[in-house]
Amino acid sequence: MPDANLPGFRRRFLITPSSRAVTAALEDDIHRMAVTLHHDGESVTRVEAEMARHPWDLCPGAVAKVEADFAGRPLAPSAGSVDKKANCTHLFDLAELALRHAGDAAQTLYEMQVSDPEDGRVTAVLRRDGQERLHWHLQDDRMLAPHLAQGLPLIGLRPWIATLAGDERHEARMLQWASLVAHGRQIPWEIQKGLRALPASCFASQPGRHEKCQRIGERIDFSKPGARLPLAD
């Protein structure tokens, strides 16, 4: 595990199941949001989503979208029947995460740490309930380790991830996404204020919205000395 005091991106997911509901919450430098799926043991009966921090002014419109798309779904992760990019991709991931853990008896905590680049070198780690599950090394956004992924670009890991099985595949997707989002730390806020989301990459960037969406939101550096942990409050 990298030194917890090193500057870098921090992300946490907390999944809390109960007999008839499951909540998945996320917090990182620029996001804080949650999705609760109410269910009858077989399918989702109602969805509640909330956004406390988000990067684009049009993001809150995605709440109604994810609530509509996941209501009535069976308690199993979707197989592509819901369009992720038409949703807030983070709310979508939270809903999928909640489906995956709906039958659990206890909370699950995922923690991700992606170090800031030093001469292009980055370390990315994922822990589940305090136990390290993945430990990656990258150089200039290409994988150095694990060995089977060596040389692959971070943005192009999907074929390798598809060769993984079970929880490792799911967790590798989570760590790849966290590592990509971590790039935002290297963009000064004065530049970010003039950016828009990549066209058609998420709810806020769909045609008709992309032209209007504006960069907003509080950024929190959870790696600063004395900073609280994401979701710790």
C-alpha positions as CSV (number, residue, x, y, z in Angstrom):
1,M,0.0,0.0,0.0
2,P,1.4,3.5,-0.8
3,D,2.2,5.7,2.0
4,A,-1.2,7.0,3.2
5,N,0.4,10.5,3.6
6,L,1.4,10.8,-0.1
7,P,-0.6,13.3,-2.1
8,G,-3.1,11.7,-4.4
9,F,-6.7,10.8,-5.2
10,R,-8.9,9.1,-2.6
11,R,-12.2,7.4,-3.3
12,R,-14.5,5.4,-1.1
13,F,-17.6,3.3,-1.7
14,L,-19.7,2.2,1.2
15,I,-22.5,-0.3,0.6
16,T,-25.1,-0.8,3.4
17,P,-27.7,-3.6,2.9
18,S,-30.8,-4.2,4.9
19,S,-33.7,-6.7,4.6
20,R,-35.6,-4.6,2.0
21,A,-33.1,-2.0,0.8
22,V,-29.5,-1.4,0.0
23,T,-27.6,1.9,-0.2
24,A,-24.4,2.5,-2.1
25,A,-22.6,5.8,-1.4
26,L,-19.5,7.3,-3.1
27,E,-17.2,10.2,-2.2
28,D,-14.0,11.4,-3.7
29,D,-12.3,14.7,-4.6
30,I,-15.2,15.9,-6.8
31,H,-18.2,13.6,-6.1
32,R,-20.4,12.8,-3.2
33,M,-23.6,10.9,-4.1
34,A,-25.7,7.8,-3.1
35,V,-28.2,5.5,-4.5
36,T,-30.7,3.4,-2.4
37,L,-32.6,0.5,-4.0
38,H,-35.7,-0.6,-2.2
39,H,-36.7,-4.2,-3.2
40,D,-39.0,-7.1,-2.4
41,G,-36.2,-9.7,-2.4
42,E,-36.5,-10.3,-6.1
43,S,-36.7,-7.0,-7.9
44,V,-36.2,-3.3,-7.3
45,T,-39.5,-1.6,-6.2
46,R,-38.2,2.0,-5.8
47,V,-35.0,3.9,-6.3
48,E,-33.8,7.0,-4.4
49,A,-30.7,8.9,-5.6
50,E,-29.0,12.0,-4.2
51,M,-26.1,14.2,-5.2
52,A,-24.3,16.3,-2.6
53,R,-21.3,17.2,-4.8
54,H,-21.0,16.9,-8.6
55,P,-18.7,18.4,-11.3
56,W,-21.3,19.7,-13.8
57,D,-24.3,22.0,-13.2
58,L,-26.6,19.7,-15.1
59,C,-25.7,16.5,-13.2
60,P,-28.7,16.7,-10.8
61,G,-31.0,16.0,-13.8
62,A,-29.6,12.5,-13.8
63,V,-31.3,11.6,-10.5
64,A,-34.6,11.1,-12.2
65,K,-33.0,9.1,-15.0
66,V,-31.3,6.5,-12.7
67,E,-34.4,6.3,-10.6
68,A,-36.5,5.4,-13.7
69,D,-34.0,3.1,-15.3
70,F,-33.4,0.9,-12.3
71,A,-36.9,0.6,-10.9
72,G,-38.3,-2.8,-11.6
73,R,-35.0,-4.4,-12.3
74,P,-34.2,-7.9,-10.9
75,L,-31.7,-8.1,-8.1
76,A,-28.7,-8.8,-10.4
77,P,-26.2,-6.6,-12.1
78,S,-27.5,-5.5,-15.6
79,A,-26.2,-7.1,-18.8
80,G,-26.1,-3.9,-20.9
81,S,-29.9,-3.3,-20.9
82,V,-29.4,0.2,-19.3
83,D,-27.5,2.8,-21.2
84,K,-24.7,3.9,-18.8
85,K,-23.7,7.0,-20.8
86,A,-27.3,8.2,-20.9
87,N,-27.1,8.3,-17.1
88,C,-24.7,9.9,-14.7
89,T,-22.0,7.2,-14.9
90,H,-21.3,7.4,-11.2
91,L,-25.0,7.0,-10.2
92,F,-25.2,4.1,-12.6
93,D,-22.1,2.5,-11.0
94,L,-23.6,3.0,-7.6
95,A,-26.9,1.4,-8.7
96,E,-25.0,-1.6,-10.1
97,L,-22.9,-1.8,-7.0
98,A,-26.1,-1.9,-4.9
99,L,-27.6,-4.6,-7.0
100,R,-24.4,-6.7,-6.6
101,H,-24.5,-6.4,-2.8
102,A,-28.3,-6.4,-2.2
103,G,-28.2,-9.9,-0.7
104,D,-25.2,-9.2,1.7
105,A,-25.6,-9.5,5.4
106,A,-23.1,-6.7,6.3
107,Q,-21.6,-3.5,5.0
108,T,-18.8,-3.5,2.4
109,L,-16.2,-0.7,2.1
110,Y,-14.1,-0.2,-1.0
111,E,-11.2,2.2,-0.7
112,M,-9.1,3.4,-3.6
113,Q,-5.9,5.4,-3.5
114,V,-4.1,6.7,-6.7
115,S,-0.9,8.6,-6.1
116,D,-0.1,11.8,-7.9
117,P,2.4,11.2,-10.7
118,E,6.1,11.5,-9.8
119,D,8.1,11.5,-13.0
120,G,5.1,9.9,-14.6
121,R,5.1,7.0,-12.1
122,V,1.8,6.2,-10.4
123,T,0.7,3.6,-7.8
124,A,-3.0,2.6,-7.6
125,V,-4.4,0.4,-4.9
126,L,-7.8,-1.0,-4.1
127,R,-8.8,-2.3,-0.6
128,R,-12.0,-4.1,0.3
129,D,-12.9,-4.0,4.0
130,G,-9.3,-3.1,4.9
131,Q,-7.7,-5.8,2.9
132,E,-5.6,-5.0,-0.2
133,R,-7.0,-6.6,-3.3
134,L,-5.3,-4.8,-6.2
135,H,-1.9,-3.0,-6.4
136,W,-1.0,-1.5,-9.8
137,H,2.0,0.4,-11.0
138,L,1.9,2.7,-14.0
139,Q,4.3,4.8,-16.0
140,D,3.0,7.6,-18.2
141,D,-0.5,6.0,-18.1
142,R,0.8,2.6,-19.1
143,M,0.7,-0.5,-16.9
144,L,4.0,-1.7,-15.4
145,A,2.3,-4.2,-13.1
146,P,0.6,-6.6,-12.8
147,H,2.7,-8.5,-15.3
148,L,-0.2,-9.7,-17.5
149,A,-1.3,-6.1,-18.1
150,Q,2.2,-4.7,-18.7
151,G,2.4,-2.2,-21.5
152,L,-1.4,-1.7,-21.8
153,P,-2.6,1.9,-21.7
154,L,-4.8,2.7,-18.7
155,I,-7.7,3.8,-21.0
156,G,-7.4,0.5,-22.9
157,L,-7.6,-2.1,-20.1
158,R,-11.1,-3.5,-21.0
159,P,-9.8,-6.5,-22.9
160,W,-7.5,-7.5,-20.1
161,I,-10.1,-6.9,-17.4
162,A,-12.5,-9.2,-19.4
163,T,-10.0,-12.1,-18.9
164,L,-10.4,-11.7,-15.1
165,A,-13.0,-13.6,-13.1
166,G,-15.5,-12.8,-10.4
167,D,-14.7,-10.1,-7.9
168,E,-11.3,-9.4,-9.4
169,R,-12.9,-8.3,-12.7
170,H,-15.4,-6.1,-10.9
171,E,-12.7,-4.5,-8.7
172,A,-10.3,-4.0,-11.6
173,R,-13.0,-1.9,-13.3
174,M,-13.4,0.1,-10.2
175,L,-9.7,0.8,-9.9
176,Q,-9.4,1.7,-13.6
177,W,-12.2,4.2,-13.3
178,A,-10.7,5.7,-10.2
179,S,-7.4,6.0,-11.9
180,L,-8.9,7.8,-14.8
181,V,-10.9,10.2,-12.6
182,A,-7.7,10.9,-10.7
183,H,-6.4,12.8,-13.7
184,G,-8.6,15.7,-12.8
185,R,-6.2,16.5,-9.9
186,Q,-3.6,17.6,-12.5
187,I,-5.8,20.1,-14.2
188,P,-5.8,23.6,-12.5
189,W,-9.2,24.9,-11.5
190,E,-8.9,27.9,-13.7
191,I,-8.6,25.6,-16.7
192,Q,-11.3,23.2,-15.4
193,K,-13.8,26.1,-15.2
194,G,-13.7,26.4,-19.0
195,L,-14.1,22.6,-19.7
196,R,-17.2,20.6,-20.6
197,A,-17.7,16.9,-20.2
198,L,-16.7,14.8,-23.2
199,P,-19.5,14.7,-25.7
200,A,-22.1,11.9,-25.1
201,S,-19.9,10.4,-22.3
202,C,-22.5,10.9,-19.5
203,F,-26.0,12.5,-18.8
204,A,-24.7,16.1,-18.7
205,S,-22.9,15.8,-22.0
206,Q,-25.6,14.4,-24.2
207,P,-26.6,16.5,-27.2
208,G,-28.6,19.5,-26.2
209,R,-26.9,19.5,-22.8
210,H,-23.2,19.3,-23.7
211,E,-23.4,22.8,-25.2
212,K,-24.7,24.2,-22.0
213,C,-23.1,22.3,-19.1
214,Q,-20.7,24.2,-16.9
215,R,-18.0,23.0,-14.5
216,I,-18.9,23.7,-10.9
217,G,-18.5,22.1,-7.5
218,E,-16.3,22.0,-4.5
219,R,-13.1,20.0,-4.8
220,I,-11.7,18.3,-1.6
221,D,-8.1,17.1,-1.3
222,F,-8.5,14.1,1.1
223,S,-4.8,13.5,1.0
224,K,-4.0,16.8,2.7
225,P,-2.7,16.4,6.3
226,G,-5.5,16.4,8.8
227,A,-8.2,15.9,6.1
228,R,-11.1,13.6,7.0
229,L,-11.6,10.3,5.1
230,P,-14.2,10.3,2.3
231,L,-17.6,9.4,3.7
232,A,-16.2,9.5,7.2
233,D,-18.8,12.1,8.3
